[in-house]
């Protein structure tokens, strides 16, 4: 895979008093495999982002259906729509409990917001969403977003939460989109097939050619057994966000203090610049 290589110039920056806004997305595999300890570590970093870096966070999480399957052992390989919706109804409060308990340990409060693509496509409902999220952030409450799989059908689904996070970042005029993955970032080739594959630390943008090459590498566009999004969906989300001028980072979610490293502009994962 051919990607542009650039050197990132490190410049001394004056500390800005302007509050930044980030959208951070965590996938099902990270949420379920990491469990309460990882979620607590994330929320501690969210508190530090607010306190030390003046960064407000809108969090997008997956994991409702996967959490319900783990709890119920409903391991049927192919599930009907009604079964998926019922599992989502079981899993949503399980996931939200993990976030709220973790936020409470750092003196913060979370709020659940469930969406379908219609909520963003419709102008009035999109305005209601913006107003709600703005009010929550003003109250210092951390919005925890997820696709509303309990009522969503194929016609009104985002596809995956990578796409949801990019669209929310665009609607809410975020400064950065951070996608937490279970790999280090974007590689020149599939590291599962090529142990010598090199991590790509920096991109100026995401092209259609790059998307095609990532899709061809994986042979499919799906993710893990727990999630629907693979690297293709993450790079697609990055394309949507960066085209809107939102800098996007693909980083390994269970690295210690990874969100704080991003706040300090350290070299971590893959950084894709926004085209303003």
DOTORKE-839374 format. One record per residue: residue in three letters; x, y negated, z negated of N, C-alpha, C in turn. Coordinates in steps of 0.1 Angstrom, whole numbers, always signed. Atoms other than C-alpha are relative to their C-alpha. Layout:
N
 residu    nX    nY    nZ   caX   caY   caZ    cX    cY    cZ
    ALA     X     Y     Z     X     Y     Z     X     Y     Z
...
END
This chain:
276
 residu    nX    nY    nZ   caX   caY   caZ    cX    cY    cZ
    UNK    +8   +12    +0    +0    +0    +0    +9   -12    +0
    UNK    -8   +12    -1   +14   -34   +10    -7   -11    -7
    UNK    +5   +12    +8    +8   -62   -15   +10   -11    +0
    UNK   -10   +11    +1   +23   -96   -17    +7    +0   -13
    UNK    -8    +1   +13   +51  -101   -42    +4   -14    -2
    UNK    -3   +14    +3   +55  -134   -58    +7    +0   -14
    UNK    -5    +3   +14   +75  -147   -88    -9   -10    -6
    UNK    +8    +9    +8   +54  -163  -114    +9   -10    -7
    UNK    -8   +11    +6   +70  -196  -124    -5    -2   -14
    UNK    +4    +3   +14   +70  -200  -162    +3   -14    -3
    UNK    -2   +14    +3   +65  -236  -171    -5    -3   -14
    UNK    +4    +5   +14   +63  -253  -205   -13    -8    +2
    UNK   +13    +7    -1   +27  -263  -210    -3    -7   -13
    UNK    +5    +7   +12   +13  -289  -233   -13    +7    -5
    UNK   +12    -6    +5   -13  -274  -256   -12    -8    +3
    UNK   +12    +7    -3   -47  -283  -244   -10    +2   -11
    UNK   +11    -1    +9   -76  -291  -266   -13    +5    +6
    UNK   +12    -5    -7  -101  -279  -240    -2   +14    -3
    UNK    +4   -14    +2  -120  -248  -249    -1    +8   +13
    UNK    +1    -9   -12  -115  -220  -224   -12   +10    -2
    UNK   +11   -10    +1  -142  -194  -216    +5   +12    +8
    UNK    -4   -13    -6  -133  -158  -209   -12   +10    +0
    UNK    +9   -11    +0  -155  -129  -198    +9   +12    +0
    UNK    -8   -12    +2  -140   -96  -210    -9   +12    +1
    UNK    +9   -12    -2  -153   -62  -198    +8   +12    -4
    UNK    -5   -13    +5  -147   -28  -215    -8   +11    +6
    UNK    +7   -11    -6  -156    +4  -197    -3   +11    -9
    UNK    +5   -11    +9  -173   +35  -210   +11    +9    -5
    UNK   -11    -9    +5  -141   +56  -212    +8    -6   -11
    UNK    -8    +7   +11  -123   +30  -233    -9    -1   -12
    UNK    +8    +1   +12  -153   +25  -256    -2   +13    -7
    UNK    +3   -13    +7  -160   +62  -262   +13    +7    -4
    UNK   -12    -7    +4  -124   +74  -263    +7    -8   -11
    UNK    -6    +8   +11  -112   +45  -284    -8    -1   -13
    UNK    +9    +0   +12  -142   +45  -307    +1   -12    -9
    UNK    +1   +12   +10  -146   +23  -338   +13    -7    -2
    UNK   -13    +6    +3  -109   +17  -343    +4   -10   +11
    UNK    -4    +9   -11  -103    +3  -308    -9   -12    +1
    UNK   +10   +11    +0  -135   -18  -309    +3   -10   -11
    UNK    -4    +9   +10  -124   -32  -342   +12    -8    +3
    UNK   -12    +7    -5   -90   -41  -328    -3   -11   +10
    UNK    +5   +10   -10  -107   -59  -299    -6   -12    -7
    UNK    +7   +11    +6  -129   -79  -321    +9    -8    -9
    UNK   -10    +8    +7  -100   -89  -343    +7   -10    +9
    UNK    -6    +9   -10   -84  -103  -312    -9   -11    +5
    UNK   +10   +10    -4  -116  -120  -302    +0   -12   -10
    UNK    -1   +10   +11  -115  -138  -336   +12    -9    +1
    UNK   -12    +8    -1   -79  -148  -330    +0    -9   +12
    UNK    +2    +9   -12   -87  -161  -295    -7   -12    -3
    UNK    +8   +12    +4  -113  -184  -310    +8    -9    -9
    UNK    -7    +8   +10   -92  -195  -339   +13    -7    +5
    UNK   -14    +5    -3   -57  -199  -324    +1    -5   +14
    UNK    -2    +4   -14   -63  -204  -287   -12    -8    +6
    UNK   +12    +7    -4   -97  -222  -285    -6    +7   +13
    UNK    +6    -8   -11  -111  -194  -262   -13    +6    -5
    UNK   +12    -6    +4  -147  -185  -264    -2   +12   +10
    UNK    +0   -13    -7  -156  -149  -253   -14    +4    +3
    UNK   +12    -7    -4  -185  -134  -234    +4   +15    +2
    UNK    -5   -14    -1  -181   -96  -238   -10    +9    +8
    UNK    +8    -9    -7  -194   -71  -213    +5   +15    -3
    UNK    -4   -13    +5  -195   -35  -225    -8   +11    +8
    UNK    +7   -12    -4  -204    -1  -210    +0   +10   -11
    UNK    -1   -10   +10  -208   +31  -229   -13    +5    -6
    UNK   +12    -4    +7  -245   +34  -238    -4   +14    +4
    UNK    +4   -13    -4  -253   +65  -217   +11   +10    -5
    UNK   -10    -9    +4  -219   +81  -225    +0    +2   -15
    UNK    +1    -2   +14  -223   +75  -262   -12    +9    -4
    UNK   +12    -9    +2  -258   +91  -261    +3   +14    +3
    UNK    -3   -14    -3  -244  +121  -244    +9    +6   -10
    UNK    -9    -5   +11  -216  +124  -270    -8    +4   -12
    UNK    +8    -2   +12  -242  +122  -297   -10   +12    +1
    UNK   +11   -10    -2  -269  +145  -282    +5   +13    +7
    UNK    -6   -12    -8  -246  +169  -262    -9    +3   +12
    UNK    +9    -2   -12  -270  +164  -233   +10    -1   +13
    UNK   -11    +0   -10  -243  +175  -208    -5    +5   +14
    UNK    +6    -4   -13  -266  +182  -178    +8    -7   +11
    UNK    -8    +7   -10  -244  +175  -147    -7   -10    +9
    UNK    +8    +9    -8  -272  +159  -127   -12    -3    -8
    UNK   +11    +4    +9  -297  +138  -145   -10    -9    +9
    UNK   +11    +7    -6  -330  +124  -133    +1   -15    -5
    UNK    +0   +14    +4  -336   +86  -135    -5    -2   -14
    UNK    +6    +1   +14  -359   +90  -165    +9    +5   -11
    UNK    -9    -5   +10  -333  +110  -183   +12   -10    -2
    UNK   -10   +10    +2  -306   +84  -177    -5   -12    -8
    UNK    +6   +11    +7  -330   +57  -189    -2    +3   -15
    UNK    +2    -4   +14  -338   +76  -220   +13    +1    -8
    UNK   -13    -1    +7  -302   +83  -228    +6   -14    -3
    UNK    -4   +13    +3  -295   +46  -224    -7    -6   -12
    UNK    +7    +5   +12  -322   +38  -249    +5    +5   -13
    UNK    -7    -5   +12  -305   +61  -274   +13    -6    -2
    UNK   -14    +5    +1  -270   +48  -267    +2   -15    -3
    UNK    -2   +14    +2  -276   +11  -267    +2    -4   -14
    UNK    -2    +4   +14  -281    +7  -304   +13    +6    -7
    UNK   -12    -6    +5  -252   +31  -311   +12    -9    +3
    UNK   -11    +8    -4  -228    +9  -291    +0   -13    -7
    UNK    +1   +14    +6  -241   -24  -305    +3    +1   -15
    UNK    -4    -1   +14  -237   -11  -340   +15    -1    -2
    UNK   -15    +0    +1  -200    -5  -334    +5   -14    +2
    UNK    -4   +14    -2  -196   -41  -321    -3    -9   -12
    UNK    +4    +9   +10  -216   -57  -348    +8    +2   -13
    UNK    -8    -3   +12  -198   -39  -376   +14    -5    +1
    UNK   -14    +5    -2  -164   -48  -361    +0   -15    -1
    UNK    +0   +14    +1  -174   -84  -357    -2    -5   -14
    UNK    +2    +4   +14  -186   -86  -393   +13    +0    -8
    UNK   -12    -1    +8  -152   -76  -405    +9   -12    +2
    UNK    -7   +12    -2  -138  -108  -390    -8   -13    -1
    UNK    +9   +11    +2  -167  -130  -400    -7    -6   +11
    UNK    +8    +5   -11  -184  -132  -367   -13    +8    +2
    UNK   +13    -6    -2  -218  -123  -354    -1    +3   +15
    UNK    +2    -3   -15  -227  -105  -321   -15    -1    +3
    UNK   +13    +1    -5  -258  -108  -300    -1    +9   +13
    UNK    +1    -9   -12  -270   -81  -275    -8    -7   +11
    UNK    +7    +6   -12  -280   -93  -240    +0   +11   +11
    UNK    +1   -10   -10  -293   -67  -215    -5    -6   +13
    UNK    +2    +6   -13  -294   -75  -178    -3   +10   +11
    UNK    +0    -7   -13  -304   -62  -144    +4   -11   +10
    UNK    -4   +10   -11  -293   -78  -111   -10   -10    +3
    UNK   +11    +9    -2  -327   -94  -108    +1   -12    -9
    UNK    -1   +11    +9  -319  -116  -138   +10   -10    +5
    UNK   -10   +10    -6  -290  -132  -119    -5    -4   +14
    UNK    +4    +3   -14  -306  -131   -84   -12   -11    -1
    UNK   +12    +9    +1  -338  -150   -96    +5   -13    -7
    UNK    -6   +13    +5  -330  -187  -101    -5    -3   -14
    UNK    +6    +3   +13  -354  -192  -131    +6    +9   -11
    UNK    -5    -9   +10  -342  -161  -149   +15    -2    -2
    UNK   -14    +3    +2  -306  -170  -142    +2   -12    -8
    UNK    +0   +12    +8  -312  -204  -157    -2    +4   -15
    UNK    +3    -5   +14  -327  -187  -188   +12    +7    -6
    UNK   -12    -7    +5  -296  -165  -191   +11   -10    -3
    UNK   -10   +10    +3  -273  -194  -188    -3    -8   -13
    UNK    +4    +8   +12  -292  -214  -215    +2    +9   -12
    UNK    -2    -8   +11  -292  -184  -238   +15    +2    -4
    UNK   -14    -2    +3  -255  -177  -235    +7   -12    -5
    UNK    -6   +12    +5  -246  -213  -239    -4    -3   -14
    UNK    +4    +2   +14  -266  -215  -271    +7    +9    -9
    UNK    -7    -9    +9  -251  -184  -285   +15    -4    -2
    UNK   -13    +4    +2  -216  -197  -278    +1   -13    -9
    UNK    +0   +12    +8  -225  -231  -293    -1    +4   -15
    UNK    +2    -5   +14  -236  -211  -325   +12    +8    -5
    UNK   -12    -8    +4  -202  -193  -325    -4   +15    -1
    UNK    +4   -14    -1  -220  -160  -317    +6    +6   +12
    UNK    -6    -6   -12  -203  -135  -294   -11    +8    +7
    UNK    +9    -8    -8  -226  -123  -266    +6   +13    +4
    UNK    -4   -13    -4  -224   -86  -260    -9    +5   +11
    UNK    +8    -2   -11  -237   -79  -225    +1   +15    +5
    UNK    -1   -13    -6  -246   -46  -208   -11    +0   +10
    UNK   +11    -2   -10  -267   -35  -178   -12    +7    -8
    UNK   +11    -6    +6  -302   -27  -189    -5   +13    +7
    UNK    +3   -13    -7  -302    +9  -178   -13    +6    -4
    UNK   +13    -5    +4  -334   +16  -197   -11    -3   +10
    UNK   +10    +4    -9  -354    -2  -171    +5    -1   +15
    UNK    -6    +2   -13  -330    -5  -142    -2   +12   +10
    UNK    +0   -10   -11  -335   +14  -109   +11    -3   +10
    UNK   -11    +2    -9  -312   +17   -80    -1   -14    +7
    UNK    +2   +12    -7  -328   -13   -64    +4   -13    -8
    UNK    -3   +12    +8  -321   -37   -93   +12    +3    -9
    UNK   -12    -2    +8  -288   -23  -106   +12    -8    +6
    UNK   -12    +6    -5  -255   -41  -104    +9   +10    +7
    UNK    -9   -11    -6  -238    -8   -94    +9    +5   -11
    UNK    -8    -3   +12  -215    -9  -124    +3   -13    -8
    UNK    -2   +11    +9  -204   -32  -152   +12    -9    +4
    UNK   -11    +8    -6  -173   -44  -133    -7   -11    +8
    UNK    +7   +10    -8  -197   -61  -108    -8    -9    -9
    UNK    +7    +9    +9  -218   -74  -137    +9   -10    -6
    UNK    -9   +10    +7  -188   -90  -154    +4   -11   +10
    UNK    -4   +10   -10  -177  -107  -122   -11   -10    +3
    UNK   +11    +9    -2  -212  -121  -116    -3    -9   -12
    UNK    +2    +8   +12  -216  -133  -151   +11   -10    -2
    UNK   -11   +10    +0  -182  -149  -150    -2   -12   +10
    UNK    +3   +11   -10  -192  -168  -119   -12    -9    -4
    UNK   +12    +8    +5  -226  -179  -133    +4    -9   -12
    UNK    -4    +7   +12  -210  -190  -166   +12    -9    +2
    UNK   -12    +9    -3  -181  -208  -149   +12    +3    -9
    UNK   -11    -5    +9  -155  -187  -168   +13    -5    +6
    UNK   -14    +3    -4  -118  -196  -167    +7   +13    +4
    UNK    -7   -12    -3  -107  -160  -167   -10   +12    -2
    UNK    +7   -13    +1  -122  -125  -162   +11   +10    -4
    UNK   -10   -10    +5  -103   -98  -182    -7   +14    +1
    UNK    +6   -14    -1  -111   -61  -172    +9    +9    -7
    UNK    -8   -10    +8   -99   -36  -198    -1   +14    +7
    UNK    +0   -13    -6   -89    -3  -181    +8   +10    -8
    UNK    -7   -11    +7   -74   +30  -191   +14    +2    +7
    UNK   -14    +0    -7   -43   +24  -168    +6   -14    -2
    UNK    -7   +13    +2   -17    -3  -169    -4   -11    +8
    UNK    +4   +10    -9   -31   -22  -140    -1    +6   +14
    UNK    +1    -4   -14   -31   -20  -102   +14    +4    +5
    UNK   -13    -6    -5    -3    +2   -86    +0    -1   +15
    UNK    -2    +0   -15   +11    +2   -51    -6   +13    +6
    UNK    +6   -12    -4    -1   +38   -49    -5    +7   -12
    UNK    +6    -6   +11   -20   +62   -70   +10    +7   -10
    UNK   -11    -5    +9    +2   +69  -101    -3   +15    -4
    UNK    +3   -14    +3   -16  +103  -106    +6    +9   +10
    UNK    -6    -8   -11    -3  +114   -73   +15    -3    +2
    UNK   -14    +4    -2   +30   +95   -72    +5    -6   -13
    UNK    -6    +4   +13   +49   +93  -105    +9   -12    +1
    UNK    -9   +11    -2   +72   +67   -90    -8   -13    +5
    UNK    +8   +12    -5   +43   +43   -81    +3   -12    -9
    UNK    -3   +12    +8   +51    +8   -92   -12    -9    -3
    UNK   +11    +9    +3   +28   -16  -110    +2   -13    +7
    UNK    +0   +12    -6   +18   -47   -92    -3   -11   -10
    UNK    +2   +10   +11   +22   -76  -117    -8   -12    +4
    UNK    +6   +13    -4    +8  -104   -96    -5    +0   +14
    UNK    +5    +2   -14   -14  -111   -66    -6   -14    +1
    UNK    +6   +13    -3   -25  -143   -50   -15    +1    +2
    UNK   +14    -2    -3   -58  -129   -39    -3   +15    +3
    UNK    +4   -14    -4   -77   -96   -30    -5    +0   +14
    UNK    +5    +0   -14   -81   -89    +7    -8   +13    +2
    UNK    +8   -11    -3  -105   -65   +24    +9   +12    +3
    UNK    -9   -10    -3   -75   -45   +36    +5    +7   -13
    UNK    -4    -6   +12   -63   -40    +0   -11    +8    -7
    UNK   +11    -8    +6   -98   -29   -11    -1   +13    +7
    UNK    +1   -13    -8   -99    -3   +17   +11   +10    -4
    UNK   -11    -9    +3   -65   +10    +8    -2    +6   -14
    UNK    +3    -5   +13   -75   +14   -29   -10   +11    +1
    UNK   +10   -10    -1  -106   +32   -19    +5   +13    +7
    UNK    -5   -12    -7   -87   +55    +5    +9    +8   -10
    UNK    -9    -7    +9   -62   +63   -23    -7    +9    -9
    UNK    +7    -8   +10   -87   +76   -47    -9   +10    +6
    UNK    +8   -10    -7  -107   +94   -21   -15    -1    -3
    UNK   +13    +3    +4  -138   +82   -38    +0   -13    -8
    UNK    +0   +13    +6  -150   +50   -54    -6    +1   -15
    UNK    +4    -1   +14  -162   +64   -87   +11    +0   -10
    UNK   -10    +1   +10  -145   +64  -120    +2   +13    -7
    UNK    -2   -12    +8  -141   +89  -149   -14    +7    -2
    UNK   +13    -8    +3  -167  +115  -161    -9    -9    -9
    UNK    +9    +9    +9  -179   +88  -186    -4   -12    +7
    UNK    +4   +13    -6  -180   +58  -163    -2    +1   +15
    UNK    +3    +0   -15  -191   +48  -128   +11    -8    +8
    UNK    -9    +9    -7  -163   +23  -120   +14    +5    +0
    UNK   -14    -3    -1  -129   +32  -107    +8   -13    +3
    UNK    -9   +12    -3  -100    +9   -96    -7    -8   +12
    UNK    +7    +7   -11  -120    +1   -64   -10   -10    -5
    UNK   +11    +9    +5  -149   -14   -84    +7   -11    -8
    UNK    -7   +10    +8  -124   -33  -106    +6   -11   +10
    UNK    -6    +9   -10  -106   -48   -75   -11    -7    +7
    UNK   +11    +7    -7  -140   -56   -59    -5   -11    -9
    UNK    +4   +11   +10  -150   -75   -91   +10   -11    +0
    UNK   -11   +11    +0  -116   -93   -90    -2    -8   +12
    UNK    +1    +7   -12  -123  -103   -54   -12   -10    -2
    UNK   +11    +9    +3  -157  -118   -64    +4   -11    -9
    UNK    -3   +10   +10  -143  -136   -94   +11   -10    +6
    UNK   -11    +9    -4  -111  -150   -78    -4    -8   +12
    UNK    +6    +8   -11  -130  -162   -47    -7   -12    -6
    UNK    +7   +11    +7  -150  -183   -72   +10    -8    -8
    UNK    -9    +8    +7  -118  -196   -86    +3    +5   -14
    UNK    -2    -6   +13  -117  -173  -117   +12    +9    +0
    UNK   -12    -8    +1   -83  -159  -125    -4   +14    -7
    UNK    +4   -13    +4   -87  -121  -131   +13    +8    -4
    UNK   -11    -9    +4   -65   -97  -151    -5   +14    -2
    UNK    +3   -14    +2   -66   -59  -150   +11    +5    -9
    UNK   -10    -3   +10   -49   -47  -182    -5   +13    -7
    UNK    +3   -12    +8   -47   -15  -203    -6    -4   -13
    UNK    +8    +6   +11   -73   -20  -230    +5    +4   -14
    UNK    -5    -5   +13   -56    +0  -258   +14    -4    -3
    UNK   -13    +5    +4   -23   -18  -257    -2   -10   -12
    UNK    +1    +9   +12   -17   -36  -291    +0   -15    +4
    UNK    +1   +14    -2   -28   -72  -290    +0    -4   +15
    UNK    -1    +3   -14   -33   -71  -252    -7   -13    +4
    UNK    +7   +13    -3   -58  -100  -252    +7   -12    -4
    UNK    -8   +11    +5   -35  -122  -272   +12    -2   +10
    UNK   -11    +1   -10    -7  -114  -247    -5    -7   +12
    UNK    +6    +7   -11   -30  -125  -219    -1   -15    -3
    UNK    +1   +14    +4   -37  -157  -238   +13    -8    +0
    UNK   -13    +6    +0    +0  -164  -240    +7    +1   +14
    UNK    -5    -1   -13    +4  -157  -203   +12   +10    +1
    UNK   -11    -9    -1   +28  -128  -209    -2    +9   +12
    UNK    +0    -9   -11   +36  -104  -181    -6   +14    -5
    UNK    +7   -12    +4   +10   -76  -187   -10    +3   +10
    UNK   +10    -4   -10   -11   -56  -163    +2    -6   +14
    UNK    +0    +7   -13   -20   -72  -130    -8   -13    -1
    UNK    +6   +14    +1   -28  -109  -128    -3    -4   +15
    UNK    +4    +4   -13   -48  -121   -98    -5   -14    -1
    UNK    +2   +14    +1   -49  -158   -92   -14    -4    +6
    UNK   +13    +5    -5   -82  -176   -87    +2   -11   +10
    UNK    -2   +10   -11   -85  -197   -55   -10   -11    -2
    UNK    +9   +12    +3  -100  -231   -66    +0    -9   +12
END
